[in-house]
Amino acid sequence: MYIAIAGNIGSGKTTLTTLLAKHYGWTPRFEDVKFNPYLEDYYKDIRRWSFNLEVYYLKHRFRDLLEIAKSENTIIQDRSIFEGVYVFTANNKDMGNLDDRDYQTYMELFEQMIGVAKLPELMIYLRASVPHLVANIQKRGREYEQTIQLEYLKGLNDRYEDFINNKYPGKTLTIDVDDLDFLHNKHDLAGIIDRIDATLFGLFPP
């Protein structure tokens, strides 16, 4: 089985991926942020480095898909190739950070890859307001994230809503996280687990 966690920067994807992997005994796959050679440059000059960053992520996410397809374990993934394309790359294009030529090249590459892609059995979307995202970004203190613009986060939020409601063809579960603290509050985490169980296994009413 293949489960994906979707959500904006600072929504809690990595934390929830870790907690659910521990609870269910699933194998986690995390997005590579510490060793991405383009990330710091990207946040300093988004327009200059957007194409490089997006192709780098696409390469790694496609590699992940191939490895997930071969795995006999249940995989839970922190951000999938689908939101990488339909949220982040599309947002960069709309903001003028990717020109038409680069975007067309990127999408043609993605469309060739998607022919062998496996949809997750469930896409869990963590919906968060911009103030909530900002608070979490400031709390975790990654230096390269501190210059992220509010307009950029809002644009991503809008894209996520369109992605989940209109673009993604698979099964989804939306969790509003603004009033949740699933890291420190066991009741909040248990509520999420109950909803996942209901969606995947039909154990409880949704």
C-alpha positions in Angstrom: 0.0 0.0 0.0 1.1 3.5 -0.8 0.0 6.6 1.3 1.0 10.2 0.6 1.0 13.2 2.9 0.3 16.5 1.1 0.4 20.0 2.4 2.0 23.4 2.2 5.4 24.3 3.7 5.0 24.2 7.5 1.8 22.3 7.6 3.2 19.4 9.5 3.8 16.8 6.8 7.1 15.4 8.1 5.8 15.2 11.7 2.6 13.4 10.7 4.5 11.1 8.4 6.8 10.1 11.3 3.9 9.6 13.7 1.8 7.5 11.3 4.8 5.4 10.3 5.4 4.6 13.9 1.7 3.9 14.7 1.0 1.6 11.7 4.5 0.2 11.2 4.7 1.7 7.7 7.9 2.6 6.0 8.4 6.4 5.8 9.9 8.2 2.8 10.9 11.9 3.4 11.5 14.7 1.0 15.2 15.6 0.7 15.5 19.2 1.9 18.8 19.2 3.8 21.0 18.1 0.8 19.2 19.8 -2.1 21.9 21.7 -3.9 19.5 24.3 -5.3 17.2 25.1 -2.3 19.1 28.0 -0.6 19.8 29.6 -4.0 16.1 29.2 -4.9 14.9 31.1 -1.9 17.4 33.9 -2.6 16.5 34.2 -6.3 13.3 32.2 -7.1 13.1 33.2 -10.8 16.7 32.3 -11.6 16.6 28.9 -9.9 13.0 27.6 -10.3 13.6 25.4 -13.3 16.7 23.8 -11.8 14.9 23.2 -8.5 11.8 21.7 -10.1 13.7 19.3 -12.3 15.8 18.2 -9.4 12.7 17.4 -7.3 11.0 15.7 -10.3 14.0 13.5 -10.7 14.0 12.5 -7.0 10.3 12.0 -6.8 10.3 9.8 -9.9 13.0 7.7 -8.4 10.9 7.4 -5.3 7.9 6.2 -7.3 10.0 3.4 -8.9 11.3 2.3 -5.5 7.8 2.4 -4.0 6.5 0.3 -6.8 9.1 -2.4 -6.0 8.6 -2.3 -2.2 6.7 -5.1 -0.4 6.1 -2.7 2.6 3.4 -0.1 3.0 5.0 3.2 2.2 4.0 6.6 3.6 5.5 9.5 1.7 6.1 13.1 2.7 5.0 14.9 -0.4 4.4 13.2 -3.7 5.4 13.8 -7.3 1.8 14.9 -8.1 1.7 17.9 -5.8 5.2 18.7 -6.7 4.0 19.2 -10.3 0.4 20.5 -9.9 1.1 22.8 -6.9 4.7 24.0 -6.8 5.7 24.0 -10.4 2.3 25.3 -11.5 2.6 28.1 -8.9 6.0 29.0 -10.0 4.8 29.2 -13.6 1.8 31.5 -12.6 4.2 33.8 -10.7 6.4 34.2 -13.8 9.3 32.2 -12.4 9.2 29.7 -15.2 9.0 30.7 -18.8 6.8 28.9 -21.4 9.7 27.0 -22.9 11.0 25.6 -19.6 7.5 24.8 -18.3 6.7 22.9 -21.5 9.9 20.9 -21.3 9.2 20.1 -17.6 5.6 19.0 -18.3 6.6 16.8 -21.2 9.1 15.1 -19.0 6.5 14.6 -16.2 3.9 13.2 -18.7 6.4 10.6 -19.8 7.2 9.6 -16.2 3.5 9.5 -15.2 2.9 6.6 -17.5 4.5 4.3 -15.0 3.4 6.1 -11.9 1.2 4.5 -9.2 -1.4 6.6 -7.5 -1.4 6.4 -3.7 -4.2 4.5 -2.1 -4.8 7.6 -0.1 -3.6 11.2 -0.3 -3.9 12.9 3.1 -4.0 16.7 2.7 -3.1 18.9 5.6 -5.0 22.1 5.1 -3.5 25.1 7.0 -4.0 28.9 7.0 -1.0 31.2 6.1 -0.6 32.4 9.8 -0.4 28.8 10.9 2.2 28.0 8.3 4.2 31.1 9.2 4.2 30.2 12.9 5.5 26.7 12.2 8.1 27.9 9.8 9.4 30.4 12.3 9.3 27.8 15.1 11.5 25.2 13.2 14.0 27.9 12.3 15.4 26.8 9.0 17.3 29.8 7.8 16.5 29.5 4.1 12.8 29.4 4.9 12.7 32.7 6.8 12.6 34.8 3.7 9.5 33.1 2.2 7.0 35.7 1.2 3.4 35.6 2.4 2.2 35.9 -1.2 4.1 32.8 -2.1 2.5 30.7 0.8 -1.0 32.0 -0.2 -0.4 31.1 -3.8 0.6 27.6 -2.8 -2.5 27.3 -0.5 -4.7 28.2 -3.5 -3.0 25.7 -5.6 -3.4 23.0 -3.0 -7.1 23.5 -2.9 -7.3 23.3 -6.7 -5.1 20.2 -6.8 -7.1 18.3 -4.2 -10.5 19.3 -5.4 -10.0 19.4 -9.2 -6.7 17.9 -10.4 -5.9 14.8 -8.4 -7.9 11.7 -9.5 -7.3 9.5 -6.5 -8.8 9.1 -3.0 -8.1 12.0 -0.6 -8.6 12.8 3.0 -8.5 16.5 4.1 -7.5 17.4 7.6 -7.7 21.0 8.9 -4.7 21.4 11.1 -4.9 25.0 12.4 -6.5 23.9 15.7 -4.6 20.6 16.0 -1.4 19.7 17.8 -1.0 16.1 16.8 2.7 16.1 17.9 1.9 16.8 21.6 -1.8 16.0 21.9 -2.6 12.3 21.8 -6.3 13.0 21.3 -5.6 15.1 18.2 -3.4 12.3 16.7 -6.0 9.6 17.6 -8.7 11.6 15.8 -6.6 11.6 12.6 -5.9 7.9 12.9 -9.6 7.2 13.3 -10.3 9.1 10.1 -7.6 7.2 8.3 -8.9 3.9 9.5 -12.4 4.8 8.4 -11.2 5.9 4.9 -8.8 2.9 4.3 -10.4 0.1 6.2 -14.0 1.2 7.0 -13.5 0.5 10.7 -15.4 3.6 12.0 -17.9 6.1 10.5 -16.0 8.8 8.5 
